Amino acid sequence: MADVQQLLSLIIGTLKSIEGQSLVSNSSEVDDWLKFASSFGVGSEFEGACAYANSYLTLRTFLVGNELTIADITVVAYLAGAGPRWESFRKSSKFPNLVRWYNCILAQYAAIADVLPRRGSGKPAAEVSKPSSTAAAPDEAKEKVDGSFEVDLPGAEMGKVCTRFPPEPSGYLHIGHAKAALLNQFFAQKYKGRLIIRFDDTNPAKEKDEFVESILHDLETLGVKGDVITYTSDYFPQLMEMCEKLIKEGKAYVDDTEREQMQTERKAMIESKCRNQSVEENLILWKEMIAGSPRGVQCCVRAKMDMSNPNASLRDPVYYRCNPAPHLRVGSKYKVYPTYDFACPYVDSIEGVTHALRSSEYHDRNDQYYRVLEDMQLRKVHVWDFSRLNFVYTLLSKRKLQWFVDNGRVEGWNDPRFPTVQGIIRRGLTIEALKQFILSQGASKNLNLMEWDKLWTINKKIIDPICPRHTAVLSEGKVLLDLSNGPETPFTRVILRHKKYEPAGKKASVFTKRIWLDHADATAVSEGEEVTLMDWGNCFIRKVERDQYGLVTRLQGELHVEGSVKTTKLKLTWLPEFSELVPVTLVDLDHLIVKKKLEENDDFVSVLNPVTRIETSALGDSNMRNLQRGEIIQLERKGYYICDVPFLRSSKPIVLISIPDGRQQKPPGPQ
């Protein structure tokens, strides 16, 4: 205990001297954790304390609130002080949430990692080797989950880094945006800097308040909190002034070339006929654009860069276009709007962004980004690339996702077949699984086409230890089993909803003389065979009745509850013949497209999956009346499901959506 207290004092002292971290808190939650922390130092209580903390951290980044507190530091110290016992758990998959939290603390707060004991040594790292500001972080901070985050942003200074997450409010956030948001937050926190959430609202024809609200909601769900929320539209007056300044300086010109011809000329490195017109002519046309006149709407403003450059992004990109659509924030005040390529570098520099993190699909436009800042004579911003999150059989283009919404192929942007944050949560993915998966990818620049299996495997490890168990029998072909010695009067027994996780609650199980079985189970049994009825006991099958087609229609059996479950081959789920059973619709979902990877010129409409939703009717145990929307359960022997529509009345089925468990799935589409 004394060693742990010594280590705790060393950590706190190091944080205060190196990081300027204030750990003072009057929170009662912090006090509760300080009292509980000693449980990690007692041999008989250690594993139980780990199990509790693992469950508690399922959807949390810190023990209390959204930042580091003395509670986190204290528990880290106790775990580190546990030595080999804790290290064995870190190498296993027993407590994934606790290990993830511990590794994240070490990765984000190097000062803590520097004073923890080295593996194989009872002394803090600071005592094993001389401290150095450039020393590499110890092994503890380089576990598999967070190891790929051990990168340094170019020119980064502690306390001075500013990142930004700039979503366009033209759709809901998808899983790729989630990675970008979490990465920007990670590096802002790593360097004790700032994170700006900025809405890139420069395309009024596609943007809606609905999308702004959904993005803010999803960021809150992800635990991403910016230091400030801004809009590119806040800078429209300054952006127009900058555009006019560049025209006057001969660094931009107004072009009325038709869009298709302009694209052809750019590919062929042919200069526009308007490129060398006078500044005066350009300014006249620029005023026509501002007014939104018939002449103005034919024009756009282009940069005058280098039409012969091998990098196509430098071949006179477009800076401004006319757009008559009203803007969601400023209405019809403007008729011209800046492009992302023009506005983003300007606002990044003006807002104090030091590092612009963006996916590697923009890599070829980095030179353009720097050139725009150079022409504007603004402070340089470092661009840092990371790999985009690409999944098999998945579309991430907002334009293509909007097509599915507009054509009624899905219920909306939160459809469980969509890769949006709201869609995958509705499918049953936990935020904790999403975070763990993204952390496992880290800040790598390598482009990979990801399988969904790994993500769902992580999810299963999180939900399986805690989700309640229920029972359902498929309606089609269900078969009654008559138990000759079954209870003449039904009785009820209260049992745990999860045998190994008491916090999941309890449920009432009804036992009757006649019970329902799935048709597949009824077909699998043989006369004279002893089977196990789950949560009841064994039973002998005395008679199998079939119709003229050989299909099983009824079974007769005899309870043998004292029989050994170890000797039976079949363990069967069942439901009582009981009026309180509830109707259930089980929903299986498939990918929206049948091609594993879409190429740039592929027509996605030609590879649509004809059937992406399959519904199966079933009966569920009466306890399912209490399920809440979004609650995750396991149907015994059927898999994991999330409640999409809870019980309302007996005539309206509960809707349960199947949650993938990470096992290899067959390719989408007809087989």
Secondary structure, DSSP 8 states (H G I E B T S, - for coil): -HHHHHHHHHHHHHIIIII--------HHHHHHHHHGGGGGSHHHHHHHHHHHHHHGGG-SSSSTTS--HHHHHHHHHHHHTTHHHHHHHHSSSSHHHHHHHHHHHHH-HHHHHHSB-TT-SSBHHHHS---TT----GGGG-TTTGGG----TT--TTT-EEEE---SSS--BHHHHHHHHHHHHHHHHTT-EEEEEE----TTT--HHHHHHHHHHHHHHT---SEEEEGGGGHHHHHHHHHHHHHTTSEEEE---HHHHHHHHHTT---TTTT--HHHHHHHHHHHHHT-TTGGG-EEEE---TT-SSGGGS--EEEEE--S-BTTTBTS-SEEE-HHHHHHHHHHHTT-SEEEEEGGGGGGHHHHHHHHHHHT----EEEEE---EETT----HHHHHHHHHTTSSSSTT-TTS-BHHHHHHHT--HHHHHHHHHHHTT-----EE-SHHHHHHHHHHHTTTS-EE-EEESTT-EEEEETTS-SS-EEEEEESSTT-GGG-EEEEEE-SEEEE-HHHHHH--TT-EEEETTTEEEEEEEEEE-TTS-EEEEEEEEETTS-GGG-S-EE--EES-TT-EEEEEEEE--SBS-SS--TT--GGGGB-S--EEEEEEEE-GGGGG--TT-EEEETTTEEEEEEE---BTTB-EEEEEE--SS----SS--
